[in-house]
Amino acid sequence: MKNISRFLLILLTNLLILQATNAQQPTTSARMIRIAELEIIPQYLTKYKTILQEEASAAIAKEPGVIAIFPMAEAEHPTKIRILEIYADKAAYEAHLKTPHFLHYKTTTTKMVASLKLVEMECLDSAAMAELFKKMPSGQ
């Protein structure tokens, strides 16, 4: 009986810790997820990629509400840029739009962008969200 009581006490303690931890983190449904689809004018591609990389790095380093800004280019069409954006919530996204690094990105790249489409996304596997990018060694 003593072992059962100890087991139940440990189980209850772990459940309370788990509940407290989850309460402090935004739910996946509160997160804002989007994919930005851009076409860059070829003559500006090198400069655009430099500015984009600076902006993405600054956002990740300086903004706790920015979970991911992950730029990619289509392998066969390098002027077609896709950016996976994940924010803790809509307020984090709105705060991001007002940062100096985003404003610099937006004002300096406007003439470089031939087209822009923002696609709002919904997470289909919230359990996998917590594992995002963990397997990738740093620096890759």
N, C-alpha and C positions, 0 to 999 in steps of 0.2 A: 504494500500500500504506500509505503514511504517513497519507493521508486516511481510509482505512478504519479504521486503528488509532485515530485520533483520534475518529472517529465512534463506534466501539465503546466507547471510554473514556468519552465524554460520555453515551452511552446507559446504560452500567452505572452511572455516577454518579447519573444521574437516577432510575434504578430503585431504587437504594439509598436515596436521599432520599425517594422516594415510599413505600417500604416502612417506613422509620423514622417517617414522618409518620403512616401508617395504623396502625402499632403503638401510637402514643400516643393514638389516638382510639378510643373504644368502638365496637365493631361495631354495625351496625344491629340485629342479632339480640339484642344485649345490652341495647339500649334498652328502656325500658318506655313503652308508649304506651297511652293510654286516653282515652275520652270520658266525661265525667260528664254525665248527663242529669238536670236538676233542674227541678222545678216550684216556683215561688216564690208564696207567698200574696200576692195583689195589693196589699194594704195595706202590705206591707213592700218592694215592688219597688225603689223609689228608694233606700232605705237599704241594701238588699242589694247593689245594683249598686255603690254607693260602697265598701262594705267589700270586695267581690270585686275591684274594680279596685285598691284599695290592696294587697291580698294578692298579686295576680298581679304587680304592679309590684315589690313587695319581693322576691318569690321570684326573679324574673328578675335583679334587680340584685344580690342578696346570695348566691345559691346557684349555684355553678358547675355543679352536676349537674342543674339545671333548665334544659332546653333551650327549652321553651315551655309557657306556661300562657296559652291563648288563649280568652278568654270570648266567647260570642256569644249572641244571643237570636233566636228565631224571629221573622221579620218580621211574621207575622200573629198570633202568640201571644207577646207580649213577656215573659210570665211563665215561658215555657219557655226555660230557659237551657241552653246546651251549652258545655262547656269541653273543649277539646283540651289534653291534658297529655302532654308528652314529657319523659322523664327519661333521663339518661345510662345509668342502670341501676337495678335494684331498690334498691340501697343508697342511691342519691341520693333516690329516692322516700321511703324510710323515714326518711332524715335530714330531708327536707322536712316530714314529719308532726310532727316535734319542734321546729320553729322557732317562735319567738314570734309571728311574723306569721301562720303557719298556725293556731296554737292560738287566737289572737285571732279570726281568721275563723271557725273552727269553733264556738267558744263563743258568739260574738255572733250568728251566723246560724242556729243550730239551730232556734229557734222560727219562723224565716222560711220554712223549707223544708217544703213539703207532701210532696214525694217526691224521692228520690235513687236513681239507678241508675248504677253504675259499670260501663262496658263495656270490657273488655280488648281491645286491637286488635293486629293484626299488620301490619307494613309490607309492602305489595305491590310497591313500587318504591323500593328502597334507593338507587338512583342519584339519584332526585329529592329524597331526604331532605336532601342537602347543599345543595340550592338553595332550600329552604323559606324563604319570606318575603323572599328577596333582591330580588325585583322590586318589592316594595312600598316606595314612598317613605316615609321615616320621618315619623311624626306622623299617619299615616292609620290 
